[in-house]
Amino acid sequence: MQTFVVNILYVRQITITDIAKKLGIAASTVSRALKDHPDISEETKKRVKKIAKDSRYTPNPISYSLRNNRTTNIAVIIPEIAHDSFAKAMSGIEEIAYQAGYTTLVCQSNENYEREVVNSNMLLKQRVAGIIVSISQNTKNSGHFRNLMDYGIPLVFFDRVCDDIYANKVVIDDENSAFNAVNYLMSRGYKNIAYFGGPEQLGICRRRLNGYIAALKKSVIPINDELIRFGGMCEEDGYNSMDSLIKENNIPDAILAVNDPVAIGAFQRIKEQGLNIPNDIGLIGFSNNRITSLVDPPLTTVNQPFYNMGKKAAEILIAMIGKGIENCDIATVTLETELIIRGSTK
């Protein structure tokens, strides 16, 4: 008896997102062009259809099924619900969802990329109507979110976003907010200012670092790389960053922390060392979590409007669900912040 070995080559079917990337346009534009939408120019339609034909693009039947058989559930993927900031955002999301007749499902990544991927795949199978996301501190690859978009699921990012995905986003001006915070520290006489950041790859951490650097450069203060510390987004990370500076005998006179938990961790270590806040070290956080007004002295912080961020993200998502992705513009909405001055700065 002869045995035949058959090698099967799997070729991934091209998607609307692939066509969009080749042409440098939005996936929603490609979708509308393929449907001869009147808002799309004839030139764009020709380009899209040529790529689609040359690539042997065919509509994904599973995607079509998902678009037409969804529930009234919308989902939210966040790092952790216990985090005061994300709890505020959830309140805003649920308020808008409730008014529009949607039920909200909440998934926590627990700051874990692999768990975030599992959550997104599970929500795809659940055929949710749309998803709102704030990514984990460890997220380096956005493929699982691209997969959701390829299947036609409306997606809105808020606060921590994937910079390499063309999607609706609700954010603050991280760089300018950090710039203003450092400027305030310098106006109060602080000069040797440290920055306690989170993971280097996380967009909000990079942008806040950029604001910190820009403020120092504007005041012609040399950048001291030894005062820039990266870690995570939790209290222990702020504690460890402060601890390392103390052990190196490299104590700053002020600190800008990437968020309030990191600031509170630094706050604890400063107190343990017997240093005075704000006279020995000034301290500014980011978020305006509830605990910032309860510590002694209360923490100066950048107020992020998380409740309104959640509301706006939900409004955008529900509009996308109602109108269809191809009929919605893609935009980044930037909300204003405010520096809340309290006792941790002079």
Phi, psi and omega in degrees: 000133178271143177249126180254132177256121181252120176267121180256122179265119179270123178246121180293130180291136179293144182244171176301323179296322178298315179297316180300318181295320180296323184265352180070034179231174182284149176300325179296326178293318177299314180301315180292323180296320179293338179261011181055041179296134184297340180283349182262134182294155180297324180297315179296318178301317181296316180298315181297313183293328178294313178299318180299317180292313181296329182268359182059042178290137171226143179302141181279116182296329178292319178299316178300318180297318180297319182294332187253003181224040182272159175273184174264026176265132167247151185242154177229128174249117180228161180298314177195135182288335181289340179293125185306319182297315181287332174296319177297316179299319179298322178298318178294318179297312183294327178299312180290318180299316180299315180298329182268001177084023179253150173261141183255128174255133183245128175240135178255132175275343186052039180058032183236121183298315183298321179292325176298319178296315178300317180299315182294321178293322178295318181291329175298316179293330179285350180057046178294156183288332180183167185223138173249135189225138162235119193285162179286163180290345182257004183287118179241343183236133184255014185301324181292331177282324175298323179298317177300316181292325177298329178272009173081017180274122178300137186224132176230129176262151172217151180058274178269113187240163172272110184294335185268006178249130178275098184208168176292137183219145175237117188220181167245171174274088185299316184295312181293325179295318177292320178303313181294323179296316179291321176302319180295317178302316181292326179293340178265008174098000178280138182233326184262077193259130178262159173235121176257103183262172174267212179297137184299330185279347183283128188305315183295329179290318178295316183292323177291325174297318179300321178294319177301312181295317181299321180293318179296317180296321180298326180267010178056041175259125182301143177279120178258103183300335180292343180264004178254115184238133176251152179192231177247200185247017186247171181304317183297332179290319176294320178300313183293323179296317179292321180299319181294322178293321178296316181294332178273000184055043182233063189273123179283170174261357175199158181221134166255121180259148184294333175205175183294318178303318178296319178297319180294323176297316177296319179306314181298315182291324178298315179296318179300327182281354180081016178273152183264132172254118019253001189291318177276317181220125171273154186214130176232133176256194183214121172135320187069051173293159185302322184295338185296335179268356185258338180285166182234112001283157178300150188271128168292135186206158174273119181281115173263129183281069186298322179300314180290328175298317178297316179300314182295318178299318179293320178299316179295315182298314182294326175295320178296319179295317183290318184272337188094140184304320185292345181257007182246139175284152176259130183210159172252119179264125182249119180264154184279151175245171179216135176278116179267109185271123179227199191282355182278359173232152183297000000 
